[in-house]
Amino acid sequence: MSKLIFREYIGVKPSSTSLRDFPSDIINSNRFEFQFILGFASEEYDRDGKGNGNFKETWDVEYFGPDKVKEFKKNNPKVKVVISIGGRAVETPFLPAEETVWTRQAVNSLKVLIGKYNSESGNIIDGIDINYETIKTSNELFVNCIGEVITKLKNDDDLNIDVVSIAPSEKNELHYRDLFYANSANINWIDYQFYNQKNYVSRVKDFLGIFDNLIKGYPPQKVLPGISTDPNDNKDSKISRETFIAGCIQLKKHSKLNGVFLWNANDSAHPPPGQHEPYVVEHSLQDILTTPIEKLLDR
């Protein structure tokens, strides 16, 4: 059986915590495969709010630039580092100004960005994550443009892209589902954002129902549920941490949990005063991943 996956977004806030300061006990690749997702590589937009496909890193390069990531990978060679492409804000939508130009620009600019992260043994970026939360085009245009970006980056011999994920939520899931089926051989993980549901998920039964519907449309072994520790998300969160964690326990009991992802390490490191200890959600989810099923049956 392959290792379970634990993925976490990092570098997504201006006040970033360095990779070096991330708790070493959470990065435990002997128990599961740990993946950091750097966010975001975002594109430039014109006055009409249309993207030109020219992507640049928005994470703090002081903490997450090439030298720091090289040092981190040297000390943690089994950990994968993935770059997330897109953005969460309405100001960073998928809305190309022109399809052909956008695709060419996107592939070329992302190659340049990824190429900055080279070491003596080759490129140290292991994958890409497609995470446009706002999509303002047809499914067909989204599939054509993003599908070509995925294919060209993954098949480029000068890169080291062997992990590709997509990050759908309820509001854009049809776009991502079409993207997956047009590129299923090249997409490893579907990171489903339970924190972006339209309606409140108040019961574990509801959580399990959403998950079961997802695995009717995607290969079950590729679907990873995700939760947020961002205080802004939690103000209007459609699912509590308690419900999410209890739901993951049930998935694990029934051998349906292949991993989880978490948005994001920056907020986990600095929770609001009096609410939680730092990284409490990470520890809870990793405990579920690593606890044998027979020991979970009484929970």
QUIPE-V933500 format. One line per field, one symbol per residue. burial: + if it has 16 or more other ideal C-beta (glycine too) atoms within 10 Angstrom, else -. A space follows every 10 residues. Layout:
BEGIN
burial = ???
END
This chain:
BEGIN
burial = ---+++++++ +++--++-+- -+---++--- -+++++++++ +++-+----+ +++++-++++ --++-+-+++ -++--+--++ ++++++++-- -+++++---- -++-+++-++ --++--++-- --++++++++ +++++-+-+- ++++++++++ ++++-+--++ +-+++++++- -++-++++++ -++---++++ +++++++--- +--+-+++-+ +--+---+-- -+++++++++ --++--+++- +-++++++++ ++---+++++ +++++++++- +------++- ++-+++-++- ---------
END
